[in-house]
Amino acid sequence: MRSASLVTVAIAVAVSATPAPGEFRQVRSERDYMERVAGRTVVTAGAALRIGRDWTFAGTLADGTPVTGAWTWSGPWYCFNVVKDGDRSRTYCHEIWVDGSRMIVVPERGRGTPERATLR
């Protein structure tokens, strides 16, 4: 009985971390990302990043700090490096879900805490 309840809890956690299929659709390829996200601005928590079709991005963080960077596609993930104050970050890879002008970003290759964003 105990193992059955643990399985139920594990399934509930997994389902709650994934956006509802009717609302958001996972971006699974570079082509899909180019069609649905590239050329637009991603806005979240005061930050705004313009995603270029040339595999670059530029914008400002919530504190006003300017950033630039480069993005690529790897498997089912959007991966990128940030350049801030002349320093280049490590490569980050995120799972991306989009519904029109709404976006959910799941850091750490889909294992992190989902964050909502707006596409303009």
FIGU-457987 format. One line per 4 residues: their letters; for each residue x, y, z of C-alpha. Coordinates in steps of 0.05 Angstrom, whole numbers. Layout:
<atoms>
a> X,Y,Z; ...
</atoms>
This chain:
<atoms>
mrsa> 0,0,0; 56,48,18; 92,38,-49; 26,50,-86
slvt> 17,117,-51; 89,137,-67; 78,121,-140; 14,164,-139
vaia> 53,222,-108; 109,215,-159; 59,215,-217; 23,276,-189
vavs> 88,315,-183; 109,297,-254; 42,316,-283; 38,382,-245
atpa> 107,403,-270; 87,395,-343; 41,446,-376; -28,422,-397
pgef> -25,394,-468; -86,434,-491; -53,500,-471; 21,496,-486
rqvr> 60,456,-538; 132,438,-526; 182,467,-576; 220,405,-598
serd> 264,428,-656; 305,486,-681; 256,496,-738; 197,500,-690
ymer> 237,550,-646; 253,592,-707; 179,594,-726; 150,607,-657
vagr> 202,645,-617; 260,673,-659; 248,745,-681; 208,760,-618
tvvt> 224,789,-550; 220,744,-488; 198,784,-426; 201,754,-356
agaa> 208,784,-286; 229,852,-314; 281,824,-362; 272,830,-438
lrig> 313,792,-489; 305,799,-565; 317,730,-596; 350,737,-664
rdwt> 340,691,-723; 416,693,-730; 426,651,-667; 440,711,-623
fagt> 402,749,-570; 408,816,-535; 371,853,-481; 371,875,-409
ladg> 364,839,-343; 315,861,-289; 369,905,-258; 381,940,-324
tpvt> 447,905,-340; 455,895,-415; 469,824,-439; 482,791,-505
gawt> 492,719,-524; 486,662,-573; 436,606,-576; 434,538,-609
wsgp> 389,478,-610; 411,411,-580; 363,352,-582; 298,377,-551
wycf> 331,436,-516; 344,509,-528; 416,521,-506; 452,588,-497
nvvk> 512,626,-469; 504,695,-438; 556,750,-444; 550,799,-385
dgdr> 602,852,-369; 648,819,-420; 646,751,-386; 616,690,-422
srty> 574,642,-380; 572,567,-383; 522,535,-431; 451,531,-404
chei> 398,486,-436; 323,495,-425; 259,460,-445; 212,510,-480
wvdg> 135,508,-483; 95,560,-522; 22,578,-529; 16,639,-575
srmi> 46,697,-535; 55,656,-472; 118,616,-457; 142,569,-403
vvpe> 216,558,-395; 239,497,-355; 313,505,-338; 364,449,-328
rgrg> 342,408,-388; 271,406,-363; 289,388,-291; 286,458,-260
tper> 229,501,-236; 185,525,-293; 184,600,-305; 130,638,-344
atlr> 147,690,-397; 112,731,-449; 130,734,-523; 123,801,-558
</atoms>
